[in-house]
Amino acid sequence: MVELYQMMFKRKSFRRFKVEAAISELELERIVNFIDHTAERLSEDIPISYKIVPITQTSCKRGEYGILIYSNTDSRSLLNIGFMFSQLDFFLASIDIGACWYGMGKPNETVEHGNLPYVIMIAIGKATTAEFRKDHTKAKRKSNDELSLGEPFSSLLDYVKYSPSACNSQPWILERNQEKLSILLNSKEKMIIPKEKIIFYNTIDLGIMIFSCELWLRKNQIGYKRSINESPGSFISGDTVAEFYIKENALTGACDESF
């Protein structure tokens, strides 16, 4: 996972795919291999399935292929989708394939796959290195103060705040309390997506944030133990979604030299 660390600064959400070159069969094999053998799940007992289809077999009008993701829609499963497929997002950037989480897209045939219902898709298409983000500091993000509570840990925030989220809503707050780092839901009341779908997308986004935090911790060789909120219902704003128990004083900024 650590080898994908720098992709936080390269990746972006592709609204248009300009390159006419096709994704090769070898690249498709690498994508399948990454999902099947490299991407980690939050827990191995969370059921998930996927298939890759030509974009013409979906309602999406961008990209060459759609990665259709199938799972349950409880909070734990949605967190896992964000956690697992954000790893794929970073991997795709590393091989110059653009990606867009396309929440409103659907397969033309909305049948189950692996006995699981369809949840969300990612549109992908070939890109050039020049099309990816050149200066991540120009990306619109909340300030560290807006994203955190408790003791300072700016070196972590300076990294994870560039994590992708639906409509760039950044629905999270990180709270530090000595050796415990908590991720809390901070949901917007108004977004351009339907109100009844906000928590659905927010929960996937929080899975992405869990991955971002773990990637930073591993890069900085900080030992941790992760705990996930196993609530069977939907999260509400203010809920603690995940916690990391880490060694004391590890997030004060002293780790920057190991970047």
C-alpha positions in Angstrom: 0.0 0.0 0.0 2.8 2.4 0.9 4.1 2.6 -2.7 0.8 4.5 -3.6 1.5 7.3 -1.1 2.5 9.9 -3.7 -0.6 9.3 -5.7 -2.6 11.5 -3.3 -0.9 14.4 -5.0 -1.3 13.2 -8.6 -4.9 11.7 -8.7 -8.0 13.8 -9.6 -11.5 13.1 -10.6 -11.8 13.0 -14.4 -14.8 14.8 -15.8 -13.6 14.3 -19.4 -11.3 11.8 -21.0 -9.4 13.4 -23.8 -7.1 10.6 -24.8 -8.3 8.5 -27.7 -6.0 5.6 -26.8 -7.7 2.5 -25.4 -6.8 0.8 -22.2 -4.8 -2.3 -23.2 -5.6 -5.8 -22.3 -2.5 -5.9 -20.2 -3.7 -2.9 -18.2 -7.1 -4.5 -17.7 -5.3 -7.6 -16.4 -3.3 -5.4 -14.0 -6.5 -3.7 -12.7 -8.2 -7.1 -12.1 -5.1 -8.4 -10.4 -4.9 -5.3 -8.1 -8.5 -5.6 -7.0 -8.3 -9.4 -6.5 -4.9 -9.7 -4.9 -3.6 -6.4 -3.7 -6.5 -4.1 -2.5 -7.2 -4.7 1.2 -10.7 -4.9 2.7 -11.6 -3.4 6.0 -12.5 -7.0 7.0 -12.3 -10.1 5.0 -15.9 -11.1 6.0 -17.5 -8.1 4.2 -18.9 -9.4 0.9 -18.0 -7.5 -2.2 -18.0 -8.2 -5.9 -17.3 -6.3 -9.1 -17.2 -6.5 -12.9 -15.6 -4.3 -15.6 -17.8 -3.6 -18.6 -17.6 -1.2 -21.6 -19.0 2.1 -20.6 -21.7 1.7 -23.3 -23.2 -0.9 -21.0 -23.9 1.7 -18.4 -25.7 5.1 -18.2 -22.4 6.9 -17.9 -21.2 9.0 -20.9 -17.6 9.4 -19.9 -14.6 7.0 -20.0 -14.0 3.7 -21.8 -14.9 1.2 -19.1 -17.1 1.1 -16.0 -16.1 -0.7 -12.9 -19.4 -1.8 -11.4 -19.2 -2.4 -7.6 -21.6 -4.8 -5.9 -22.0 -5.2 -2.1 -24.5 -4.7 0.7 -25.6 -1.1 1.6 -25.1 -1.2 5.4 -22.6 1.3 6.8 -19.8 -1.2 7.2 -20.1 -2.4 3.6 -20.1 1.2 2.3 -17.1 2.1 4.4 -15.4 -1.0 2.9 -16.2 0.2 -0.7 -14.5 3.5 -0.1 -11.5 1.9 1.7 -10.9 -0.7 -0.9 -11.6 1.2 -4.2 -9.7 4.3 -3.1 -6.7 2.0 -3.2 -7.7 1.2 -6.8 -8.1 4.9 -7.6 -4.5 5.6 -6.5 -3.2 2.5 -8.4 -5.0 3.7 -11.6 -3.3 7.1 -11.3 0.1 5.3 -11.0 -0.4 3.8 -14.4 -1.9 6.9 -16.1 -5.5 5.7 -16.1 -8.0 8.4 -15.1 -11.0 7.6 -12.9 -14.2 9.2 -11.8 -16.5 7.9 -9.0 -19.8 8.1 -10.8 -22.5 7.8 -8.1 -25.4 8.5 -10.4 -24.4 6.0 -13.0 -26.0 2.6 -13.3 -25.5 -0.5 -15.5 -28.0 -1.0 -18.3 -28.9 -4.3 -16.7 -29.2 -3.8 -12.9 -29.0 -7.5 -12.0 -27.1 -8.8 -9.0 -23.5 -10.0 -9.3 -22.2 -12.5 -6.9 -25.6 -12.5 -5.2 -25.0 -8.9 -4.2 -26.9 -5.7 -5.3 -25.3 -3.0 -7.4 -24.0 -0.1 -5.3 -21.8 2.4 -7.3 -19.5 2.6 -10.3 -16.1 4.1 -11.2 -15.6 5.3 -14.8 -12.1 4.8 -16.2 -10.2 5.9 -19.3 -6.7 6.3 -20.6 -5.0 9.6 -19.8 -1.6 11.2 -20.0 0.6 12.2 -17.1 0.0 15.9 -18.0 -3.7 15.5 -17.4 -3.3 14.6 -13.8 -3.0 17.1 -11.0 0.1 19.2 -11.2 -0.1 21.2 -8.0 -2.2 19.6 -5.3 -2.1 22.7 -3.1 -4.4 24.4 -5.6 -7.1 21.9 -4.9 -10.0 23.5 -3.0 -10.0 22.0 0.5 -11.0 23.0 4.0 -8.4 24.4 6.3 -6.7 22.2 8.9 -8.6 24.0 11.7 -11.9 23.2 10.0 -11.0 19.5 9.7 -9.7 18.8 13.2 -10.4 18.8 16.9 -8.1 18.4 19.8 -4.3 18.5 19.8 -2.4 19.5 16.7 -1.3 17.0 14.1 -0.8 19.2 11.1 1.6 16.8 9.2 -1.2 14.2 9.0 -3.9 16.8 8.0 -1.6 18.3 5.3 -1.8 14.9 3.6 -5.3 13.4 4.2 -7.2 16.6 3.5 -6.6 16.0 -0.2 -8.6 12.8 -0.1 -11.5 12.7 -2.6 -15.1 13.0 -1.6 -18.5 13.3 -3.3 -19.0 16.9 -4.5 -15.8 17.7 -2.6 -18.0 17.8 0.6 -15.1 16.6 2.9 -17.6 15.1 5.4 -15.1 14.4 8.2 -13.5 15.8 11.2 -10.3 14.2 12.8 -10.1 14.3 16.5 -6.9 13.7 18.5 -6.9 12.7 22.1 -3.5 11.6 23.2 -2.9 8.2 21.6 -6.3 8.0 20.0 -7.2 9.4 16.5 -10.9 9.4 15.7 -12.7 10.0 12.4 -16.1 11.7 12.8 -18.8 12.2 10.3 -19.4 15.9 9.6 -22.2 15.8 7.1 -23.4 18.8 5.0 -27.2 19.4 5.2 -27.3 20.7 1.6 -25.6 19.2 -1.4 -26.4 19.0 -5.1 -27.2 15.3 -4.7 -30.6 14.2 -3.4 -30.9 14.6 0.4 -31.7 11.0 0.9 -28.4 9.9 -0.7 -26.1 12.2 1.2 -25.3 9.8 4.0 -24.8 7.0 1.4 -22.1 9.0 -0.3 -20.7 10.4 3.0 -20.2 6.8 4.3 -18.2 5.8 1.2 -16.2 9.0 1.6 -15.4 8.1 5.2 -14.0 4.7 4.0 -11.7 6.7 1.7 -10.6 8.8 4.7 -9.8 5.6 6.7 -7.6 4.5 3.8 -5.9 7.9 3.7 -5.1 7.9 7.4 -3.8 4.3 7.3 -1.6 5.1 4.3 -0.1 8.1 6.1 0.5 6.0 9.3 2.2 3.2 7.4 4.3 5.6 5.4 5.6 7.2 8.6 6.1 3.7 10.2 3.6 4.5 13.0 2.1 1.4 14.7 -1.6 1.5 15.1 -4.7 -0.6 15.9 -7.9 0.3 14.0 -11.4 0.1 15.3 -14.5 0.5 13.1 -18.0 1.5 14.3 -20.1 -1.6 13.7 -23.4 0.3 14.0 -26.1 -1.6 12.0 -27.9 1.7 11.1 -26.8 4.8 9.1 -24.4 7.2 10.6 -25.5 10.7 11.7 -23.4 13.8 11.8 -21.1 13.7 14.8 -20.8 9.9 15.0 -17.4 8.4 15.5 -16.9 6.2 12.5 -13.4 4.8 13.1 -10.6 5.1 15.6 -6.9 4.5 15.5 -4.9 3.7 18.6 -1.4 4.9 18.1 1.8 5.5 20.0 1.7 8.6 22.1 2.9 11.9 20.6 3.2 10.3 17.1 1.1 12.9 15.4 2.7 16.2 16.6 4.5 16.8 13.4 7.8 15.2 14.3 7.3 12.5 11.7 7.8 14.9 8.7 11.4 13.8 8.1 10.3 10.3 7.2 8.2 11.5 4.2 
